[in-house]
Amino acid sequence: MTYDIRLFSQSTHCVSVLQLQSALDDCRFEVLDGDDAVWTQLLVTSLYGDEICIVERASRRLMSKEIDALRDDLDECSPRSAALWADAFIASSRVLYGCRYLSFGMSHVYAAVPSSVMWAIQSIVDSGIIHADGQGFSNEEGYQITWEFSDRVQGPRQMAVLGDGGRWQPFEMDLGDDQQRAAFRAGARPAGVELLEFN
């Protein structure tokens, strides 16, 4: 079983290994294809050499089949307003970063590392939205905007829905609460949850 995270970016800037290493000092980056400044594939390991994930960087043209498949899946995503927004963002993106978990990335010890790598890339290029298998899309501020969770999901999560004027309304909800789930999936902020300030 594989697990992937993807970052769709409108920036063509390639994040260097030095920039990543400066942002994340609890792992190491080995270039598998390219060089430290311009790479297309990186192996991310722990400080002890445990292989956590592989990150690939590709132009939109090279990843067109994967992008088209993900856009097709958006037809079934909710809220509909967020799915349409994500589709438009993907359509204008120029680079795709893909992160595939390896064996140690699945362990609880290193489970947060792949996400941290993708958020670091997003922060450095200052552009992008992230899609995680089994979860959905997050917007540029890091709030979850589409629902792809299983029915068994529980716990708090920072989410956002599109309000009037196309502005995101961020809030924290309980993923296990059926009423809050229904409201979010309909594109509304659940009753009783307060708006959060953007980071």
Secondary structure, 3 states (H helix, E strand, C coil): CCCEEEEEECCCCCCCHHHHHHHCCCEEEEEEEECCCCEEEEEEEECCCCEEEEEEEEECCCCHHHHHHHHHHHHHCECHHHHHHHHHHHHHCCEEEEEEECHHHHCCCCCCHHHHHHHHHHHHHCCCEEEECCCEEECCCCCECCECCCCCCCCEEEEEEECHHHCEEEEEEECCCHHHHHHHHCCCCCCCCCECCCC
